[in-house]
Amino acid sequence: MNKNAAYYIEKLGMTRHVEGGSFVESYRSTLKIPQDQLGQDFGGDRNISTAIYFLLEHGQFSAFHKIASDEMWHFYDGNPLSIYEITQEGKLIHHKLGNDLENGEAFQILIKAGNWFGSRCEIENGFSLVACTVAPGFDFEDFEMAKKEELIANFPAYAKLLKEMCQE
């Protein structure tokens, strides 16, 4: 059977994600880290780890955003996913998440806490099925969606990319 985006969205029970694409949470640790052990970037206790399945189809993008935790991306199926990361020093890194190791793709990519990032499948008619593991666990309280004009003002060299991959 040739599996496509619609197959995975249905089989995994995915819904639309606020930053773009489709997702479903697959894991949330019952163990928690107390806020006083986490530091000021966290507004409360956090699960030790969380994980989601995430799917982007060509023409969709995960809008630039940042979170307070490290996020590990894992490739599963479909086409390579381009993940664009802007470090806290202002360097743009273009990661390629996929299974073609000979062409610079990697099965796993780590995005460090506090860095801006967005992603998209750049293969026409393609899709990327990936997963994201966040530790300490993801909470929307730790999530910040980029404001397009502010990000462009801070990183004018990346204006073209930011115009394409920011929601507002």
N, CA, C and O atoms as a DFTB+ gen file, in Angstrom:
672 C
 N C O
     1  1       0.839      -1.187       0.000
     2  2       0.000       0.000       0.000
     3  2       0.881       1.246       0.000
     4  3       1.809       1.363       0.800
     5  1       0.585       2.155      -0.887
     6  2       1.299       3.424      -0.950
     7  2       0.676       4.385       0.061
     8  3      -0.435       4.874      -0.144
     9  1       1.392       4.649       1.145
    10  2       0.865       5.504       2.203
    11  2       1.120       6.962       1.856
    12  3       2.223       7.341       1.464
    13  1       0.072       7.777       2.010
    14  2       0.192       9.204       1.730
    15  2      -0.184       9.991       2.985
    16  3      -0.460       9.407       4.033
    17  1      -0.191      11.305       2.871
    18  2      -0.486      12.164       4.015
    19  2      -1.859      11.857       4.606
    20  3      -2.001      11.756       5.825
    21  1      -2.870      11.708       3.752
    22  2      -4.227      11.451       4.241
    23  2      -4.292      10.152       5.044
    24  3      -4.997      10.075       6.051
    25  1      -3.559       9.135       4.598
    26  2      -3.503       7.862       5.319
    27  2      -3.029       8.080       6.751
    28  3      -3.678       7.633       7.696
    29  1      -1.898       8.766       6.916
    30  2      -1.339       8.968       8.248
    31  2      -2.225       9.876       9.108
    32  3      -2.385       9.629      10.303
    33  1      -2.792      10.909       8.516
    34  2      -3.670      11.805       9.279
    35  2      -4.839      11.013       9.853
    36  3      -5.202      11.189      11.016
    37  1      -5.427      10.141       9.036
    38  2      -6.556       9.329       9.504
    39  2      -6.119       8.276      10.509
    40  3      -6.700       8.185      11.591
    41  1      -5.107       7.476      10.178
    42  2      -4.682       6.361      11.037
    43  2      -4.152       6.818      12.388
    44  3      -4.336       6.136      13.396
    45  1      -3.496       7.971      12.408
    46  2      -2.931       8.465      13.664
    47  2      -3.885       9.398      14.412
    48  3      -3.597       9.807      15.537
    49  1      -5.019       9.736      13.793
    50  2      -5.997      10.614      14.453
    51  2      -5.508      12.035      14.610
    52  3      -5.755      12.678      15.630
    53  1      -4.808      12.528      13.590
    54  2      -4.223      13.869      13.667
    55  2      -5.272      14.959      13.451
    56  3      -6.274      14.766      12.762
    57  1      -5.004      16.108      14.065
    58  2      -5.810      17.311      13.863
    59  2      -4.871      18.455      13.479
    60  3      -3.651      18.305      13.536
    61  1      -5.435      19.586      13.091
    62  2      -4.629      20.741      12.682
    63  2      -3.875      21.327      13.870
    64  3      -4.400      21.417      14.979
    65  1      -2.639      21.719      13.611
    66  2      -1.794      22.335      14.640
    67  2      -1.825      23.850      14.463
    68  3      -1.916      24.337      13.336
    69  1      -1.751      24.587      15.545
    70  2      -1.805      26.047      15.518
    71  2      -0.672      26.651      14.681
    72  3      -0.856      27.709      14.078
    73  1       0.481      26.005      14.633
    74  2       1.615      26.557      13.872
    75  2       1.604      26.105      12.417
    76  3       2.420      26.572      11.622
    77  1       0.679      25.189      12.049
    78  2       0.581      24.661      10.695
    79  2       0.714      23.154      10.700
    80  3       1.264      22.580      11.640
    81  1       0.214      22.508       9.658
    82  2       0.308      21.058       9.559
    83  2      -0.682      20.344      10.451
    84  3      -1.639      20.938      10.947
    85  1      -0.434      19.050      10.647
    86  2      -1.302      18.184      11.450
    87  2      -0.468      17.495      12.522
    88  3       0.723      17.251      12.334
    89  1      -1.114      17.182      13.660
    90  2      -0.368      16.551      14.749
    91  2      -1.299      15.728      15.636
    92  3      -2.523      15.846      15.573
    93  1      -0.688      14.907      16.449
    94  2      -1.375      14.229      17.546
    95  2      -0.332      13.962      18.629
    96  3       0.779      13.522      18.333
    97  1      -0.688      14.226      19.866
    98  2       0.228      13.911      20.959
    99  2       0.254      12.401      21.153
   100  3      -0.797      11.766      21.241
   101  1       1.450      11.826      21.219
   102  2       1.598      10.387      21.371
   103  2       2.124       9.984      22.747
   104  3       2.051       8.813      23.120
   105  1       2.655      10.952      23.506
   106  2       3.216      10.632      24.814
   107  2       3.292      11.885      25.676
   108  3       3.662      12.961      25.207
   109  1       2.935      11.723      26.938
   110  2       3.122      12.762      27.956
   111  2       3.479      12.046      29.242
   112  3       2.653      11.330      29.808
   113  1       4.698      12.233      29.704
   114  2       5.149      11.583      30.930
   115  2       4.246      11.974      32.099
   116  3       3.795      13.115      32.196
   117  1       3.993      11.011      32.979
   118  2       3.230      11.326      34.183
   119  2       4.132      11.925      35.259
   120  3       3.645      12.545      36.205
   121  1       5.446      11.742      35.118
   122  2       6.389      12.337      36.066
   123  2       6.539      13.816      35.758
   124  3       6.532      14.217      34.595
   125  1       6.674      14.625      36.797
   126  2       6.785      16.069      36.606
   127  2       8.038      16.617      37.287
   128  3       8.533      16.083      38.280
   129  1       8.519      17.707      36.702
   130  2       9.635      18.456      37.273
   131  2       9.033      19.699      37.931
   132  3       8.305      20.446      37.276
   133  1       9.322      19.933      39.210
   134  2       8.780      21.126      39.864
   135  2       9.356      22.411      39.252
   136  3      10.517      22.448      38.847
   137  1       8.545      23.440      39.192
   138  2       8.950      24.715      38.588
   139  2      10.219      25.260      39.221
   140  3      11.056      25.824      38.516
   141  1      10.388      25.111      40.521
   142  2      11.582      25.659      41.175
   143  2      12.869      24.958      40.741
   144  3      13.960      25.455      41.024
   145  1      12.767      23.826      40.066
   146  2      13.929      23.121      39.525
   147  2      14.182      23.464      38.054
   148  3      15.206      23.079      37.492
   149  1      13.250      24.186      37.438
   150  2      13.324      24.473      36.008
   151  2      13.906      25.837      35.666
   152  3      14.554      25.987      34.631
   153  1      13.691      26.807      36.497
   154  2      14.173      28.150      36.189
   155  2      13.068      29.052      35.680
   156  3      11.919      28.634      35.538
   157  1      13.434      30.302      35.405
   158  2      12.466      31.354      35.099
   159  2      11.797      31.231      33.735
   160  3      10.781      31.887      33.505
   161  1      12.327      30.417      32.820
   162  2      11.713      30.277      31.504
   163  2      10.424      29.463      31.539
   164  3       9.690      29.422      30.551
   165  1      10.146      28.818      32.665
   166  2       8.966      27.963      32.794
   167  2       8.029      28.545      33.839
   168  3       8.464      28.944      34.920
   169  1       6.744      28.594      33.516
   170  2       5.756      29.203      34.399
   171  2       5.097      28.252      35.367
   172  3       4.129      28.627      36.029
   173  1       5.595      27.022      35.472
   174  2       4.996      26.053      36.382
   175  2       5.696      24.716      36.257
   176  3       6.708      24.591      35.569
   177  1       5.149      23.722      36.928
   178  2       5.682      22.371      36.824
   179  2       5.542      21.894      35.384
   180  3       4.633      22.325      34.675
   181  1       6.434      21.008      34.946
   182  2       6.378      20.461      33.591
   183  2       6.551      18.951      33.630
   184  3       7.299      18.418      34.449
   185  1       5.848      18.270      32.730
   186  2       6.074      16.844      32.537
   187  2       7.525      16.664      32.125
   188  3       8.098      17.552      31.494
   189  1       8.129      15.539      32.467
   190  2       9.529      15.311      32.124
   191  2       9.727      15.340      30.613
   192  3      10.715      15.889      30.126
   193  1       8.786      14.747      29.866
   194  2       8.926      14.687      28.413
   195  2       7.554      14.543      27.762
   196  3       6.616      14.016      28.360
   197  1       7.462      15.023      26.523
   198  2       6.262      14.841      25.707
   199  2       6.707      14.500      24.289
   200  3       7.850      14.752      23.906
   201  1       5.782      13.921      23.514
   202  2       6.084      13.601      22.121
   203  2       4.817      13.742      21.280
   204  3       3.705      13.494      21.747
   205  1       5.019      14.147      20.026
   206  2       3.922      14.218      19.062
   207  2       4.364      13.608      17.741
   208  3       5.554      13.571      17.426
   209  1       3.386      13.128      16.968
   210  2       3.564      12.908      15.538
   211  2       3.181      14.215      14.877
   212  3       2.243      14.882      15.313
   213  1       3.904      14.591      13.821
   214  2       3.666      15.862      13.134
   215  2       3.797      15.622      11.643
   216  3       4.723      14.939      11.204
   217  1       2.884      16.173      10.859
   218  2       2.891      15.961       9.420
   219  2       2.694      17.293       8.702
   220  3       1.785      18.061       9.016
   221  1       3.563      17.544       7.736
   222  2       3.432      18.708       6.865
   223  2       3.365      18.235       5.424
   224  3       4.140      17.376       5.004
   225  1       2.434      18.801       4.675
   226  2       2.339      18.547       3.251
   227  2       2.962      19.723       2.509
   228  3       3.031      20.835       3.032
   229  1       3.418      19.463       1.274
   230  2       3.976      20.543       0.466
   231  2       2.959      21.682       0.410
   232  3       1.764      21.451       0.227
   233  1       3.439      22.896       0.568
   234  2       2.565      24.068       0.585
   235  2       2.178      24.503       1.989
   236  3       1.708      25.624       2.181
   237  1       2.368      23.640       2.963
   238  2       2.132      23.990       4.363
   239  2       3.478      24.309       5.008
   240  3       4.531      23.941       4.486
   241  1       3.432      24.988       6.136
   242  2       4.660      25.210       6.897
   243  2       4.339      25.275       8.376
   244  3       3.229      25.625       8.778
   245  1       5.323      24.936       9.164
   246  2       5.277      25.156      10.597
   247  2       5.861      26.550      10.794
   248  3       7.052      26.762      10.570
   249  1       5.035      27.492      11.209
   250  2       5.451      28.886      11.328
   251  2       6.558      29.044      12.366
   252  3       6.624      28.301      13.346
   253  1       7.424      30.024      12.132
   254  2       8.512      30.292      13.072
   255  2       7.946      30.516      14.472
   256  3       6.990      31.266      14.671
   257  1       8.565      29.846      15.423
   258  2       8.176      29.937      16.823
   259  2       9.375      29.498      17.668
   260  3      10.393      29.049      17.142
   261  1       9.232      29.636      18.963
   262  2      10.255      29.118      19.868
   263  2       9.578      28.588      21.120
   264  3       8.466      28.981      21.471
   265  1      10.289      27.682      21.781
   266  2       9.788      27.122      23.030
   267  2      10.914      27.139      24.063
   268  3      12.078      27.363      23.731
   269  1      10.543      26.899      25.315
   270  2      11.498      26.997      26.413
   271  2      12.318      25.725      26.618
   272  3      13.215      25.699      27.462
   273  1      12.023      24.674      25.861
   274  2      12.696      23.383      26.020
   275  2      13.451      23.004      24.753
   276  3      13.196      23.554      23.683
   277  1      14.378      22.066      24.878
   278  2      14.988      21.447      23.701
   279  2      13.920      20.602      22.998
   280  3      13.046      20.021      23.640
   281  1      14.011      20.549      21.661
   282  2      13.068      19.737      20.888
   283  2      13.844      18.867      19.908
   284  3      14.567      19.373      19.049
   285  1      13.686      17.558      20.045
   286  2      14.325      16.599      19.149
   287  2      13.305      16.181      18.092
   288  3      12.204      15.734      18.414
   289  1      13.695      16.337      16.813
   290  2      12.859      15.942      15.682
   291  2      13.332      14.597      15.156
   292  3      14.534      14.343      15.093
   293  1      12.389      13.729      14.777
   294  2      12.681      12.385      14.285
   295  2      11.956      12.181      12.956
   296  3      10.776      12.513      12.837
   297  1      12.642      11.646      11.969
   298  2      12.030      11.382      10.655
   299  2      11.405       9.990      10.638
   300  3      11.984       9.031      11.148
   301  1      10.192       9.892      10.032
   302  2       9.513       8.599       9.900
   303  2       9.243       8.198       8.456
   304  3       9.645       7.115       8.032
   305  1       8.565       9.059       7.692
   306  2       8.175       8.630       6.343
   307  2       7.931       9.850       5.463
   308  3       7.806      10.978       5.940
   309  1       7.868       9.583       4.163
   310  2       7.599      10.629       3.195
   311  2       8.884      11.247       2.683
   312  3       9.885      10.564       2.466
   313  1       8.834      12.548       2.496
   314  2       9.941      13.309       1.919
   315  2      10.707      14.048       3.007
   316  3      10.207      14.221       4.119
   317  1      11.924      14.483       2.682
   318  2      12.695      15.228       3.693
   319  2      11.976      16.498       4.123
   320  3      11.222      17.102       3.360
   321  1      12.229      16.880       5.352
   322  2      11.662      18.092       5.930
   323  2      12.789      19.096       6.135
   324  3      13.817      18.773       6.730
   325  1      12.590      20.309       5.643
   326  2      13.544      21.388       5.901
   327  2      13.139      22.080       7.191
   328  3      12.009      22.547       7.332
   329  1      14.069      22.139       8.126
   330  2      13.849      22.849       9.383
   331  2      14.831      24.012       9.399
   332  3      16.043      23.819       9.296
   333  1      14.299      25.210       9.529
   334  2      15.122      26.420       9.560
   335  2      15.185      26.908      10.999
   336  3      14.158      27.158      11.630
   337  1      16.406      27.039      11.507
   338  2      16.636      27.438      12.893
   339  2      17.465      28.708      12.920
   340  3      18.469      28.818      12.216
   341  1      17.043      29.670      13.735
   342  2      17.835      30.874      13.972
   343  2      18.323      30.799      15.410
   344  3      17.534      30.853      16.354
   345  1      19.640      30.674      15.562
   346  2      20.219      30.540      16.895
   347  2      20.110      31.858      17.660
   348  3      19.794      32.900      17.086
   349  1      20.372      31.795      18.931
   350  2      20.321      32.995      19.757
   351  2      21.423      33.987      19.380
   352  3      21.356      35.161      19.744
   353  1      22.434      33.513      18.651
   354  2      23.482      34.395      18.140
   355  2      23.108      34.981      16.774
   356  3      23.851      35.795      16.225
   357  1      21.961      34.571      16.226
   358  2      21.487      35.120      14.951
   359  2      21.919      34.352      13.723
   360  3      21.740      34.842      12.608
   361  1      22.481      33.168      13.881
   362  2      22.912      32.350      12.748
   363  2      21.739      31.512      12.237
   364  3      21.025      30.893      13.026
   365  1      21.542      31.495      10.912
   366  2      20.510      30.660      10.291
   367  2      21.111      29.303       9.940
   368  3      22.140      29.218       9.270
   369  1      20.448      28.244      10.406
   370  2      20.867      26.872      10.090
   371  2      19.720      26.203       9.341
   372  3      18.578      26.216       9.799
   373  1      20.036      25.615       8.182
   374  2      19.050      24.855       7.415
   375  2      19.327      23.373       7.644
   376  3      20.276      22.813       7.095
   377  1      18.480      22.744       8.468
   378  2      18.587      21.313       8.738
   379  2      17.746      20.565       7.716
   380  3      16.715      21.061       7.262
   381  1      18.194      19.365       7.358
   382  2      17.406      18.490       6.487
   383  2      17.133      17.198       7.247
   384  3      18.034      16.396       7.492
   385  1      15.864      17.018       7.614
   386  2      15.437      15.831       8.343
   387  2      14.930      14.815       7.333
   388  3      13.968      15.086       6.615
   389  1      15.561      13.655       7.268
   390  2      15.162      12.650       6.294
   391  2      16.022      11.416       6.417
   392  3      16.763      11.252       7.386
   393  1      15.919      10.537       5.415
   394  2      16.643       9.276       5.484
   395  2      17.731       9.122       4.429
   396  3      18.260       8.024       4.252
   397  1      18.078      10.199       3.722
   398  2      19.137      10.138       2.719
   399  2      20.428      10.714       3.321
   400  3      20.788      11.869       3.093
   401  1      21.092       9.877       4.082
   402  2      22.282      10.325       4.811
   403  2      23.398      10.766       3.873
   404  3      24.203      11.626       4.231
   405  1      23.454      10.192       2.690
   406  2      24.490      10.540       1.712
   407  2      24.331      11.971       1.199
   408  3      25.293      12.566       0.714
   409  1      23.127      12.523       1.303
   410  2      22.866      13.877       0.817
   411  2      22.612      14.863       1.957
   412  3      21.886      15.842       1.783
   413  1      23.201      14.608       3.110
   414  2      23.169      15.572       4.203
   415  2      21.919      15.554       5.054
   416  3      21.742      16.428       5.903
   417  1      21.043      14.575       4.849
   418  2      19.861      14.470       5.697
   419  2      20.219      13.710       6.962
   420  3      21.200      12.966       6.985
   421  1      19.437      13.889       8.006
   422  2      19.663      13.205       9.275
   423  2      18.334      12.671       9.793
   424  3      17.288      13.283       9.578
   425  1      18.376      11.538      10.470
   426  2      17.173      10.955      11.063
   427  2      16.665      11.776      12.240
   428  3      15.466      11.789      12.520
   429  1      17.582      12.468      12.935
   430  2      17.225      13.273      14.095
   431  2      17.895      14.637      14.005
   432  3      19.032      14.758      13.548
   433  1      17.173      15.660      14.447
   434  2      17.685      17.030      14.513
   435  2      17.282      17.605      15.866
   436  3      16.137      17.457      16.293
   437  1      18.215      18.252      16.530
   438  2      17.922      18.898      17.807
   439  2      17.816      20.412      17.610
   440  3      18.706      21.041      17.039
   441  1      16.720      20.975      18.090
   442  2      16.551      22.429      18.138
   443  2      16.682      22.832      19.606
   444  3      15.931      22.365      20.463
   445  1      17.641      23.698      19.875
   446  2      17.912      24.114      21.250
   447  2      16.829      25.058      21.769
   448  3      16.256      25.851      21.021
   449  1      16.570      24.949      23.055
   450  2      15.599      25.798      23.733
   451  2      15.885      27.271      23.437
   452  3      17.037      27.704      23.463
   453  1      14.832      28.031      23.157
   454  2      14.960      29.469      22.958
   455  2      15.310      29.900      21.553
   456  3      15.297      31.098      21.269
   457  1      15.627      28.966      20.649
   458  2      15.930      29.328      19.261
   459  2      14.638      29.385      18.450
   460  3      13.720      28.595      18.669
   461  1      14.580      30.327      17.513
   462  2      13.450      30.411      16.588
   463  2      13.585      29.304      15.559
   464  3      14.695      28.993      15.128
   465  1      12.459      28.697      15.154
   466  2      12.521      27.684      14.106
   467  2      11.169      27.502      13.429
   468  3      10.116      27.769      14.007
   469  1      11.235      27.045      12.204
   470  2      10.057      26.714      11.409
   471  2      10.447      25.618      10.438
   472  3      11.634      25.359      10.239
   473  1       9.462      24.970       9.829
   474  2       9.779      23.857       8.935
   475  2       8.772      23.771       7.793
   476  3       7.666      24.307       7.862
   477  1       9.205      23.070       6.731
   478  2       8.315      22.818       5.598
   479  2       8.874      21.684       4.742
   480  3      10.077      21.426       4.714
   481  1       7.949      21.017       4.043
   482  2       8.311      20.006       3.056
   483  2       8.441      20.738       1.724
   484  3       7.477      21.326       1.235
   485  1       9.614      20.699       1.154
   486  2       9.872      21.482      -0.053
   487  2       9.797      20.647      -1.331
   488  3      10.190      21.120      -2.398
   489  1       9.300      19.420      -1.238
   490  2       9.146      18.542      -2.397
   491  2       7.712      18.672      -2.915
   492  3       6.760      18.392      -2.187
   493  1       7.562      19.093      -4.157
   494  2       6.231      19.282      -4.732
   495  2       5.418      17.995      -4.627
   496  3       5.905      16.909      -4.942
   497  1       4.179      18.135      -4.182
   498  2       3.245      17.023      -3.963
   499  2       3.713      16.067      -2.867
   500  3       3.162      14.973      -2.739
   501  1       4.708      16.450      -2.080
   502  2       5.245      15.590      -1.040
   503  2       4.625      15.845       0.321
   504  3       3.779      16.722       0.496
   505  1       5.076      15.048       1.276
   506  2       4.698      15.222       2.673
   507  2       5.838      14.690       3.534
   508  3       6.671      13.910       3.074
   509  1       5.858      15.121       4.774
   510  2       6.851      14.652       5.739
   511  2       6.126      14.241       7.008
   512  3       5.422      15.042       7.623
   513  1       6.303      12.980       7.397
   514  2       5.793      12.501       8.677
   515  2       6.977      12.414       9.620
   516  3       7.931      11.677       9.370
   517  1       6.909      13.168      10.701
   518  2       7.995      13.244      11.661
   519  2       7.417      13.135      13.074
   520  3       6.203      13.036      13.256
   521  1       8.285      13.154      14.043
   522  2       7.870      13.224      15.438
   523  2       8.757      14.235      16.138
   524  3       9.885      14.494      15.719
   525  1       8.236      14.791      17.195
   526  2       8.981      15.752      18.009
   527  2       8.897      15.318      19.467
   528  3       7.812      15.071      19.994
   529  1      10.050      15.232      20.105
   530  2      10.131      14.918      21.522
   531  2      10.669      16.147      22.232
   532  3      11.702      16.693      21.845
   533  1       9.969      16.580      23.268
   534  2      10.320      17.810      23.985
   535  2      10.618      17.467      25.446
   536  3       9.861      16.746      26.095
   537  1      11.740      17.999      25.949
   538  2      12.114      17.782      27.341
   539  2      12.765      19.041      27.892
   540  3      13.692      19.550      27.262
   541  1      12.335      19.572      29.032
   542  2      11.106      19.235      29.732
   543  2       9.903      19.337      28.796
   544  3       9.938      20.044      27.789
   545  1       8.843      18.618      29.149
   546  2       7.687      18.464      28.284
   547  2       7.055      19.758      27.812
   548  3       7.113      20.791      28.479
   549  1       6.441      19.663      26.622
   550  2       5.821      20.822      25.989
   551  2       4.607      21.289      26.773
   552  3       3.818      20.487      27.274
   553  1       4.477      22.611      26.867
   554  2       3.303      23.276      27.420
   555  2       3.120      24.556      26.621
   556  3       4.089      25.285      26.407
   557  1       1.899      24.850      26.172
   558  2       1.675      26.055      25.367
   559  2       2.071      27.332      26.100
   560  3       2.292      28.360      25.459
   561  1       2.164      27.291      27.400
   562  2       2.615      28.459      28.163
   563  2       4.069      28.815      27.821
   564  3       4.492      29.958      27.996
   565  1       4.825      27.826      27.334
   566  2       6.238      28.021      26.990
   567  2       6.450      28.276      25.504
   568  3       7.589      28.298      25.037
   569  1       5.379      28.467      24.763
   570  2       5.385      28.583      23.301
   571  2       5.198      30.045      22.905
   572  3       4.325      30.734      23.433
   573  1       6.034      30.513      21.961
   574  2       5.880      31.879      21.443
   575  2       5.906      31.844      19.925
   576  3       6.907      31.466      19.315
   577  1       4.790      32.245      19.323
   578  2       4.702      32.350      17.867
   579  2       5.387      33.640      17.447
   580  3       5.187      34.686      18.064
   581  1       6.195      33.567      16.398
   582  2       6.922      34.753      15.921
   583  2       5.956      35.784      15.356
   584  3       4.956      35.448      14.722
   585  1       6.277      37.024      15.597
   586  2       5.593      38.143      14.944
   587  2       6.470      38.523      13.757
   588  3       7.619      38.932      13.924
   589  1       5.915      38.384      12.562
   590  2       6.696      38.509      11.331
   591  2       7.546      39.771      11.293
   592  3       8.753      39.695      11.062
   593  1       6.941      40.919      11.514
   594  2       7.676      42.190      11.394
   595  2       8.788      42.312      12.433
   596  3       9.858      42.844      12.139
   597  1       8.537      41.818      13.650
   598  2       9.579      41.869      14.685
   599  2      10.756      40.965      14.329
   600  3      11.915      41.347      14.495
   601  1      10.450      39.762      13.838
   602  2      11.521      38.837      13.482
   603  2      12.336      39.370      12.307
   604  3      13.562      39.254      12.291
   605  1      11.654      39.952      11.326
   606  2      12.359      40.541      10.180
   607  2      13.228      41.713      10.637
   608  3      14.345      41.874      10.146
   609  1      12.737      42.529      11.563
   610  2      13.523      43.648      12.076
   611  2      14.784      43.148      12.792
   612  3      15.843      43.769      12.703
   613  1      14.661      42.023      13.501
   614  2      15.809      41.464      14.220
   615  2      16.772      40.712      13.314
   616  3      17.969      40.644      13.592
   617  1      16.240      40.139      12.213
   618  2      17.058      39.321      11.308
   619  2      16.770      39.701       9.856
   620  3      16.238      38.879       9.109
   621  1      17.108      40.925       9.434
   622  2      16.756      41.394       8.089
   623  2      17.374      40.563       6.965
   624  3      16.816      40.511       5.869
   625  1      18.493      39.924       7.210
   626  2      19.135      39.096       6.177
   627  2      18.266      37.899       5.797
   628  3      18.445      37.320       4.725
   629  1      17.329      37.525       6.664
   630  2      16.484      36.351       6.418
   631  2      15.043      36.759       6.068
   632  3      14.126      35.945       6.178
   633  1      14.846      37.998       5.653
   634  2      13.501      38.540       5.425
   635  2      12.678      37.695       4.456
   636  3      11.499      37.448       4.712
   637  1      13.266      37.252       3.360
   638  2      12.507      36.475       2.366
   639  2      11.943      35.202       3.009
   640  3      10.757      34.910       2.859
   641  1      12.768      34.458       3.708
   642  2      12.343      33.226       4.360
   643  2      11.288      33.519       5.429
   644  3      10.288      32.806       5.524
   645  1      11.503      34.549       6.219
   646  2      10.571      34.878       7.304
   647  2       9.214      35.316       6.756
   648  3       8.182      35.006       7.352
   649  1       9.199      36.029       5.634
   650  2       7.929      36.412       5.010
   651  2       7.151      35.176       4.550
   652  3       5.921      35.158       4.590
   653  1       7.872      34.153       4.116
   654  2       7.248      32.913       3.644
   655  2       6.766      32.025       4.789
   656  3       5.829      31.245       4.618
   657  1       7.410      32.142       5.972
   658  2       7.161      31.161       7.028
   659  2       6.759      31.758       8.362
   660  3       7.008      31.158       9.407
   661  1       6.151      32.915       8.343
   662  2       5.555      33.478       9.562
   663  2       4.073      33.703       9.277
   664  3       3.689      34.011       8.149
   665  1       3.255      33.549      10.295
   666  2       1.815      33.681      10.107
   667  2       1.338      35.126      10.097
   668  3       0.424      35.469       9.347
   669  1       1.935      35.965      10.908
   670  2       1.444      37.354      10.953
   671  2       2.545      38.341      10.699
   672  3       2.305      39.549      10.702
